[in-house]
Amino acid sequence: MPTILITGGHSGIGLECSKYIASHYRLNLILAGRSLERVDPVAQELRTTYGVKVGTLKLDTSSLASVRSAAAQCRTMLDTGEIDSLQAIICNAGVRLNGPVSYSADSYEETFATNYLGHCLLVDLLFDRVADHGRIVYTVSGTHDPDTADGKMMGVAEPDAIALANTGKDGTKPLSTGKLYGTSKLCIILNAYELDRRLRRSGSTIASISFDPGATLGTGFLRSMPKPVQWLSNTDFMNWVLKRMGTTIGSADFSGKSLAKISVDPAYANGSGKYFQSNDGKLIERRSSKLSYDEQRALKLWNDTKTLVHLQPDEEPAQLR
């Protein structure tokens, strides 16, 4: 039976996505997360409840070494028949940090490393094992678009991978946490569109799709924020305020189901190069920001990303060159 690999599939939107894939499509899963102590009980519950095979991977997307280790383990699982063909990779895990700028084990800014670099490397290392007509799906955010209410709350910077990875070093002023988050999501979309262009040129049947779940309160996404902010974010009042501001609103349940559909449902088989959004109970296709369609920026970002993740020539999929 085909298998879906999802990062962060054990909590929040990712968990709702995993449940829906298991219950409605009866597909097997690999849950990848930083803490197996948190991932393993969820995997067991999914096995028991839905009768599907659920593997687990220890994976911290902020660490290139962890990504390489997890990718190697996944390849072994495929080679030994522990899991069946890899039908989709859902790059769902992400962070929105608060406080002073922090750096990953590789000395890259942590938000950019976690949300963007780790997922890019994961896709590169496993791309050749994705089945024909498979999908690469990225969880992104409307905060990447400065022309929307979502984006105006955060703001974005130039999608320069080298600068973003090294912001705040050598005594320079780092970007704000909001801009770091919004720009990391912009980079994901630029990368997803560049991936789609390369797939189409190579004649590949694999799809590259972006999905914005909307502002999803109560999922633990703001766990790094001060306690009063976390409490306020879970109230009906805050939901009302955000809607009045024009913010894109999602819910863990609906957004999770939408992510599952985009990742495996035949209805979205032609979704490559597209941007889908969950907004107030509706799943729609829309345009992303103007900047996200800049092919020159996307190409520079693509090449700089290879440098930052230390991608070796024999690791680069032929279809993506």
C-alpha positions in Angstrom: 0.0 0.0 0.0 1.4 3.5 -0.8 3.0 5.4 2.0 2.8 9.1 2.9 5.7 10.8 4.8 4.7 13.8 6.8 6.9 16.0 9.0 5.1 17.2 12.1 2.3 14.7 11.5 1.8 13.9 15.1 0.3 17.2 16.3 -1.9 20.1 15.2 -2.8 20.4 11.5 -0.4 17.5 10.8 -2.2 15.2 13.1 -5.6 16.0 11.6 -4.0 15.4 8.2 -2.6 12.0 9.3 -6.0 10.9 10.7 -7.8 11.8 7.5 -5.3 10.1 5.3 -5.5 6.9 7.4 -9.3 6.9 7.8 -10.5 8.1 4.3 -7.8 6.9 2.0 -6.5 3.9 4.0 -2.9 4.8 3.1 0.1 4.0 5.3 2.1 6.8 7.0 5.5 7.7 8.2 5.4 10.3 11.0 8.6 12.3 11.3 9.3 14.5 14.3 12.0 15.7 16.7 10.8 13.7 19.7 9.9 10.0 19.3 8.6 10.1 22.8 5.8 12.3 21.3 5.6 10.7 17.9 5.4 7.0 18.9 2.2 7.1 21.0 0.4 8.9 18.1 1.7 6.3 15.6 0.4 3.5 17.8 -3.0 5.2 18.2 -3.3 5.6 14.4 -2.4 1.9 13.8 -4.9 0.7 16.4 -7.7 3.0 15.3 -7.4 2.8 11.5 -5.6 -0.5 10.8 -2.9 1.1 8.7 0.9 0.7 8.9 2.5 3.7 10.6 6.3 4.1 10.7 8.2 6.8 12.6 11.4 8.8 12.0 13.4 10.9 14.3 13.8 14.1 12.3 14.7 17.6 13.4 14.4 19.8 10.3 16.6 22.4 11.8 19.6 20.0 11.7 21.1 18.9 8.4 22.7 15.9 10.1 19.3 14.9 11.4 17.7 15.2 8.0 20.4 13.1 6.4 20.0 10.4 9.0 16.2 10.3 8.7 16.4 10.2 4.9 18.9 7.3 5.1 16.6 5.5 7.5 13.6 6.0 5.2 15.5 4.6 2.2 16.4 1.6 4.3 12.7 1.1 5.2 11.8 1.2 1.5 14.7 -1.2 0.5 13.7 -3.8 3.1 10.0 -3.6 2.4 9.2 -2.3 5.8 7.2 0.4 4.0 5.8 0.4 0.5 6.2 2.9 -2.2 6.5 6.6 -1.2 3.5 8.3 -2.6 4.0 11.8 -1.1 6.2 13.9 1.1 4.3 16.5 3.1 6.7 19.2 4.4 4.5 20.3 7.2 6.6 20.9 10.3 7.4 24.5 11.2 8.1 27.0 13.9 7.4 30.7 14.6 10.0 31.6 17.3 10.0 34.5 19.7 12.8 36.4 21.5 16.4 36.9 20.5 17.6 35.4 17.2 18.9 31.8 17.6 20.9 29.5 15.4 20.7 25.9 14.5 23.4 23.2 15.0 24.7 24.2 11.6 24.9 27.9 12.7 21.9 29.0 10.5 19.1 31.1 11.8 16.7 28.7 13.4 13.4 29.7 11.8 14.9 29.6 8.3 16.7 26.3 9.0 13.6 24.6 10.4 10.9 25.8 8.0 12.9 25.9 4.8 16.4 24.4 4.6 15.7 21.1 6.3 12.7 20.4 4.1 14.6 21.3 0.9 17.3 18.8 1.8 14.8 16.1 2.7 13.1 16.4 -0.7 16.4 16.3 -2.5 17.5 13.2 -0.6 14.2 11.3 -1.1 13.0 12.6 -4.4 14.2 9.6 -6.4 12.1 7.3 -4.2 8.8 9.2 -4.8 6.5 7.1 -7.0 5.2 8.2 -10.4 2.3 10.6 -10.0 3.4 11.3 -6.4 3.3 14.7 -4.7 5.6 17.0 -2.8 3.4 19.3 -0.6 4.5 22.3 1.4 2.6 23.9 4.2 3.2 27.6 3.8 1.5 30.7 5.1 -0.4 33.8 3.8 2.1 35.9 5.9 4.5 35.7 2.9 2.3 38.2 1.0 2.7 41.8 2.1 -0.3 42.9 0.1 -2.7 40.9 2.4 -3.8 41.4 6.0 -1.8 38.3 6.8 1.4 39.6 5.4 1.0 43.1 6.8 1.2 41.7 10.3 4.6 40.1 9.7 6.3 41.7 6.7 8.9 40.0 4.5 12.5 40.6 3.6 14.4 39.8 0.4 14.4 36.0 -0.1 18.2 35.8 0.0 19.1 32.4 1.4 22.6 33.4 2.4 21.5 36.5 4.2 18.6 34.9 5.9 20.7 32.0 7.2 23.2 34.4 8.7 21.0 37.3 9.9 22.2 38.9 13.1 25.7 37.7 12.8 28.9 39.9 13.1 27.0 42.5 15.1 24.4 43.3 12.5 20.8 43.8 13.4 18.7 40.6 12.9 15.4 40.6 11.1 12.3 40.6 13.4 10.8 37.3 14.3 7.8 38.1 12.2 9.8 38.8 9.1 11.9 35.7 9.6 8.8 33.6 9.7 7.0 35.3 6.7 10.2 35.2 4.6 10.9 31.6 5.3 7.4 30.8 4.0 8.0 33.0 0.9 11.2 31.0 0.3 9.2 27.7 0.5 6.8 28.9 -2.2 9.5 30.2 -4.5 11.2 26.8 -4.1 8.0 24.9 -4.7 7.4 26.8 -8.0 11.0 26.4 -9.1 10.6 22.7 -8.4 7.4 22.5 -10.4 9.2 24.2 -13.4 12.0 21.7 -13.3 9.6 18.8 -13.0 7.6 20.0 -16.0 10.7 20.5 -18.1 11.9 16.9 -17.3 8.6 15.4 -18.1 8.1 14.2 -14.5 4.6 13.2 -13.3 5.4 14.3 -9.7 3.6 17.4 -8.4 4.9 20.2 -6.3 2.1 22.0 -4.4 1.8 24.8 -1.8 -0.9 24.9 0.9 -1.7 27.7 3.3 -3.8 26.4 6.2 -4.7 30.0 7.4 -4.2 31.3 10.9 -5.0 28.2 12.9 -5.6 29.0 16.6 -5.2 26.4 19.4 -2.7 24.1 17.7 0.3 24.9 19.9 2.0 26.7 17.0 2.5 29.8 19.3 4.0 27.7 22.1 7.1 29.8 22.1 5.1 33.0 22.7 4.4 34.5 26.1 1.6 32.7 28.0 -0.9 35.6 27.8 -0.5 35.6 24.0 -1.0 31.9 23.9 -4.2 32.2 26.0 -5.6 35.1 24.0 -4.9 33.3 20.7 -7.3 30.5 21.8 -10.3 32.7 22.5 -13.4 33.3 20.3 -12.7 37.0 20.7 -9.3 36.7 19.0 -10.9 34.7 16.2 -13.4 37.5 15.7 -10.7 40.2 15.8 -8.7 38.4 13.2 -11.6 37.9 10.9 -12.5 41.6 11.2 -8.9 42.4 10.2 -9.2 40.3 7.0 -6.9 37.6 8.3 -7.1 34.2 6.6 -8.7 31.9 9.2 -8.3 28.1 9.3 -9.0 25.4 11.8 -7.0 22.4 12.8 -9.7 20.0 11.6 -10.6 21.6 8.3 -7.1 22.7 7.4 -5.8 19.2 8.3 -8.4 17.5 6.1 -7.6 20.0 3.3 -3.9 19.2 3.5 -4.7 15.5 3.2 -6.9 16.0 0.1 -4.3 18.1 -1.6 -1.6 15.5 -0.9 -3.5 12.4 -2.0 -6.9 13.0 -3.5 -7.3 12.4 -7.3 -9.1 15.8 -7.5 -5.8 17.6 -6.9 -3.7 15.5 -9.3 -3.2 18.6 -11.5 -2.3 20.8 -8.6 1.4 21.2 -9.4 2.7 24.7 -9.3 -0.5 25.9 -7.6 -1.2 27.6 -4.3 -4.2 26.4 -2.3 -5.6 28.1 0.8 -8.0 27.1 3.7 -10.0 30.1 4.6 -13.1 30.1 6.9 -14.1 26.6 6.0 -13.4 26.8 2.3 -10.5 25.3 0.3 -9.7 27.6 -2.6 -7.0 28.0 -5.3 -5.6 31.5 -5.4 -2.6 33.5 -6.4 0.3 33.8 -4.0 2.3 37.1 -3.7 3.7 38.9 -6.7 7.3 38.2 -5.5 6.7 34.5 -5.2 6.5 34.3 -9.1 9.9 35.9 -9.6 11.8 33.3 -11.5 15.2 35.0 -11.2 14.9 35.2 -7.5 13.7 31.6 -7.4 16.7 30.4 -9.4 19.2 32.2 -7.1 17.4 30.9 -4.0 17.5 27.3 -5.5 21.3 27.5 -6.1 22.1 29.2 -2.8 20.1 26.6 -1.0 22.2 23.8 -2.5 25.3 25.5 -1.1 23.8 26.0 2.4 22.7 22.3 2.7 26.0 21.0 1.3 24.2 19.0 -1.4 26.7 16.7 -3.1 26.6 16.1 -6.9 25.6 12.5 -6.4 22.7 13.6 -4.2 21.1 15.9 -6.7 18.3 14.2 -8.5 18.8 14.2 -12.3 15.3 15.5 -12.9 15.9 18.6 -10.8 19.2 19.8 -12.4 
